[in-house]
Amino acid sequence: MFLKIAIGSDHHGVEIRIKIAETLHREGYDVFECGPALDCRDATDYPDIAAEVAELVSNGDVDRGILICGTGIGMCITANKFAGVRSAPIIDELQAELSRRHNDLNILCLSGEMLSEDMIFRIIDIWLKTPFDGGRHEKRIEKIEKIERELGISD
């Protein structure tokens, strides 16, 4: 069964977001897009888009999210404010793999300006296909969830 994926971008990542969404649709994924239209010329505030995608992941409405802004950093900062979200700006294939195996990363943050289109697609492919290893890493995820509960971030 294919995952439900929310993908969002600000104005820096709109073109690649549309290409990614089209590719994932063709591959059989359920894709929910957030962000400006291709012909929109106005700047879009990344916190608004990141919050929209992170809320979908946090609520369990989608399995994973992909966020694209100029660097991936602003989206990541916003997304990590939501309960149960584990996001990081990823820049290469090794980080994509380890972010899934060790951290069960559920929101992938990408740079729409510093990564080539080819690299973005390689990162996404690895990230979507790599399972969480569990084991000793599960204990660490449970500690993160405990911290969220103690801080009142989650139930």
C-alpha positions as CSV (number, residue, x, y, z in Angstrom):
1,M,0.0,0.0,0.0
2,F,1.3,3.4,-1.0
3,L,1.7,6.2,1.5
4,K,-0.4,9.4,1.7
5,I,2.0,12.3,1.3
6,A,1.4,16.0,1.8
7,I,3.8,18.2,-0.1
8,G,4.2,21.9,0.3
9,S,6.4,24.7,-0.8
10,D,6.7,28.4,-0.6
11,H,7.5,30.4,-3.8
12,H,11.1,29.1,-3.8
13,G,10.0,25.5,-4.4
14,V,6.8,25.7,-6.4
15,E,8.2,24.4,-9.7
16,I,9.9,21.4,-8.2
17,R,6.9,20.7,-5.9
18,I,4.6,20.4,-8.9
19,K,7.1,18.0,-10.6
20,I,7.4,15.9,-7.4
21,A,3.7,15.7,-6.9
22,E,3.1,14.6,-10.6
23,T,5.8,12.0,-10.2
24,L,4.5,10.6,-6.9
25,H,0.9,10.5,-8.4
26,R,2.2,8.5,-11.3
27,E,3.9,6.1,-8.9
28,G,0.6,5.5,-7.1
29,Y,1.0,7.7,-4.0
30,D,-1.9,9.8,-2.7
31,V,-0.6,13.3,-2.8
32,F,-2.0,16.4,-1.1
33,E,-0.4,19.7,-2.3
34,C,0.0,22.9,-0.3
35,G,1.4,26.1,-1.5
36,P,1.2,28.7,-4.3
37,A,0.2,28.0,-7.9
38,L,2.8,27.9,-10.5
39,D,1.7,31.3,-11.9
40,C,1.7,33.0,-8.5
41,R,4.2,35.8,-8.5
42,D,3.8,36.8,-4.8
43,A,6.1,35.7,-2.0
44,T,4.6,33.0,0.2
45,D,5.4,32.8,3.9
46,Y,7.0,29.4,4.6
47,P,5.6,29.1,8.1
48,D,2.0,29.0,6.7
49,I,2.8,26.1,4.3
50,A,4.9,24.2,6.8
51,A,2.1,24.4,9.4
52,E,-0.4,23.1,6.9
53,V,1.7,20.0,6.1
54,A,2.9,19.4,9.6
55,E,-0.7,19.5,10.9
56,L,-1.7,16.9,8.4
57,V,1.2,14.7,9.6
58,S,0.6,15.4,13.3
59,N,-3.1,14.5,13.0
60,G,-2.4,11.3,11.1
61,D,-4.3,12.6,8.0
62,V,-1.2,11.7,5.9
63,D,1.7,9.3,6.5
64,R,4.5,11.7,5.6
65,G,5.2,15.2,4.4
66,I,7.7,16.9,2.1
67,L,8.5,20.6,2.4
68,I,10.5,22.8,0.1
69,C,11.7,26.3,0.7
70,G,14.9,28.2,-0.1
71,T,17.0,26.2,2.3
72,G,14.7,23.7,3.9
73,I,15.6,25.2,7.3
74,G,12.6,27.5,7.9
75,M,10.1,24.9,7.0
76,C,11.9,22.4,9.3
77,I,11.8,24.9,12.3
78,T,8.1,25.4,11.8
79,A,7.2,21.7,11.2
80,N,9.0,20.6,14.4
81,K,6.6,22.7,16.5
82,F,3.9,20.1,15.9
83,A,3.4,17.0,18.1
84,G,4.7,13.8,16.6
85,V,6.6,15.5,13.8
86,R,10.2,14.7,13.2
87,S,11.6,16.8,10.4
88,A,15.0,17.7,9.2
89,P,16.6,19.5,6.2
90,I,18.2,16.7,4.1
91,I,21.0,17.4,1.6
92,D,22.1,14.0,0.4
93,E,21.3,10.3,0.0
94,L,23.0,9.2,3.2
95,Q,21.1,11.6,5.3
96,A,17.9,10.6,3.6
97,E,18.5,6.9,4.4
98,L,19.7,7.5,8.0
99,S,16.9,10.0,8.8
100,R,14.4,7.1,8.1
101,R,16.4,4.2,9.6
102,H,17.4,6.0,12.8
103,N,15.0,8.8,13.3
104,D,11.8,7.7,11.6
105,L,11.7,11.1,9.9
106,N,8.2,11.8,8.8
107,I,8.7,15.2,7.2
108,L,11.5,15.7,4.7
109,C,12.6,19.3,4.3
110,L,14.5,20.2,1.1
111,S,16.2,23.2,-0.4
112,G,14.6,24.4,-3.6
113,E,17.6,26.6,-4.4
114,M,20.7,24.7,-3.3
115,L,19.9,21.1,-4.5
116,S,19.7,20.0,-8.1
117,E,16.4,18.5,-9.3
118,D,18.2,15.2,-9.8
119,M,19.4,15.2,-6.2
120,I,16.0,16.1,-4.9
121,F,14.4,13.1,-6.7
122,R,17.2,10.8,-5.5
123,I,16.7,11.9,-1.9
124,I,12.9,11.5,-2.1
125,D,13.2,8.1,-3.6
126,I,15.5,6.8,-0.9
127,W,13.5,8.5,1.9
128,L,10.2,7.0,0.7
129,K,11.7,3.5,0.3
130,T,13.8,3.3,3.5
131,P,12.1,1.7,6.5
132,F,12.5,2.6,10.2
133,D,14.9,0.2,11.8
134,G,13.2,0.2,15.2
135,G,15.2,-1.6,17.9
136,R,17.5,0.7,19.8
137,H,16.2,3.6,17.7
138,E,12.6,3.0,18.9
139,K,13.7,3.8,22.5
140,R,15.0,7.1,21.4
141,I,11.8,8.0,19.5
142,E,9.9,7.1,22.6
143,K,12.1,9.5,24.6
144,I,11.3,12.3,22.1
145,E,7.5,11.5,22.5
146,K,7.9,11.6,26.3
147,I,9.5,15.0,26.1
148,E,6.6,16.3,24.0
149,R,4.1,15.0,26.6
150,E,6.0,16.6,29.4
151,L,6.1,19.9,27.6
152,G,2.4,19.6,26.8
153,I,3.1,19.4,23.1
154,S,1.1,16.2,22.7
155,D,-1.5,14.1,24.5
